[in-house]
Amino acid sequence: MSALANEFSWSHSRHESFQACLKRYYFAYYASWGGWDENAPARVRELYRLKRLSTRQQWAGHHAHQAIEFLLKNARRDPSGEIAASAEPRQIDLMRREFRDSRAGAYRADPVHVPGLFEHEYQLEISAEEWKATVDRVAVAIRQFLAGDVWQAIQEVPDDGFLAVERRAHFLLDGLKVYAVPDLVIRRGGQVIIYDWKTGVAPLAEHRTQLGVYALLALDRWTAAPGEIEAVAYNPILDRREAFAYSADDLETLREFVRDSADEMLFPLENPESNDAGDGANFDCADDEAPCKTCPFLRACPRWNA
C-alpha cells in the first residue's frame, strides 16, 4: 500500500459528490484510496478501478478540455495555422484509440494509465450513432472554439499575461486546503480573467459558485482586489458565455459556503481529526436513485448488490 496520507481537503467537485450520494462519496474519497498501488488489497484496487470510469459525456468533456489545452499551449504563436488545424484529427484519433482499449477491457489491468468507459464496464447498449455523436461533440467544440472571438482575444495576450493553463492549485482557508483547477487564467488590461470551458447542457449561470471558488484562488494568487477579477463560463459548442463579477461581500459569502460544506463532510467521519471514515457505515445511499444512473460504483454499492 502507498504511504501517501489521505488528508482532508475541499473542492467544488468534492462538494457536489458529497451532496449527490454519501455512499458514492465514501467510495470515491476513502474506500478507493491507495488503489493505484498494485499491492493494495483487491477490494481497494477494484473500487479505484471503478472510480476511474467515465461516462461518455464526461469522456467527451475531458477531450474537449484536453484539445483546448493543446491549442493554448502550442497553437497561439503558430502563424501558419497548422498546429491549430491538427487539433481536431489529433484528438479524435486519441478518442478512437481509447474507445477501442476500453471496449477491450484494457483499463481493468491498468486503470491508472488506460481510461475506461462506464458504458463498457456495465455493458450498456449504446448505438454506433450515439457513440459517433459523442465524438462529433468534441469535434464541434474544437471547431467552434477556433472560430470564436474568445480564441481570437486570447491570441492577443502576451506570453507573460498567461497565469495558469489547466493547473491544479490550492489556497488555504482557515488552514483547509481548497483545490481549484481553472481552465485558463490570464491578465489583460489590469484584469485577472478566469475562463472555464463548459460542454454540457446546464445553463451557464449555474456555474457561478464554482467559478467563485476560482475567484478566491485568484484573490490568493494574482490580485488583492476583487474588482480586478472576472470569471467567464464559456460553452464553445453553443458559443455562449456568462461572465461573473464578485464583490468583497460575495467572496466572503463563498468562504462561508466552503466552511459550511467542509463541516458537513467532516460530520460522518469516524475520526475527523485524522480524516478516518471507518468502515463507511455512516455514509448512506442517496434516497433518490437518480445519481445511480451514472454512478461508477454500482457494482460495489450495497443497494444494488442486495
Buried (B, 14 or more C-beta within 10 A) or exposed (E): EEEEEBEBBBBBEBBEBBBBBBBBBBBBBBBBBBBBBEEBEEEBBBBBBBBBBBBBBBBBBBBBBBBBBBBBEEBBEEEEEEBBEBBBEBBBEBBEEBBEBBEEEBBBEEBEEBBBBBBBBEEEEEEEEEBEEBBEBBBBBBBBBBEBEBBEEBEEBEEEBBBBBBEEBBBEBEEBEBBBBBBBBBBBEEBBBBBBBBBBEEEBEEBBBBBBBBBBBBBBBBBEEBEBBBBBBBBBBBEEBBEBEBEEEBBEEBBEBBBEBBEEBEEBBEEBEEBEBEEBEEBBBBEEEEBBEBBBBBBBBEBEEE
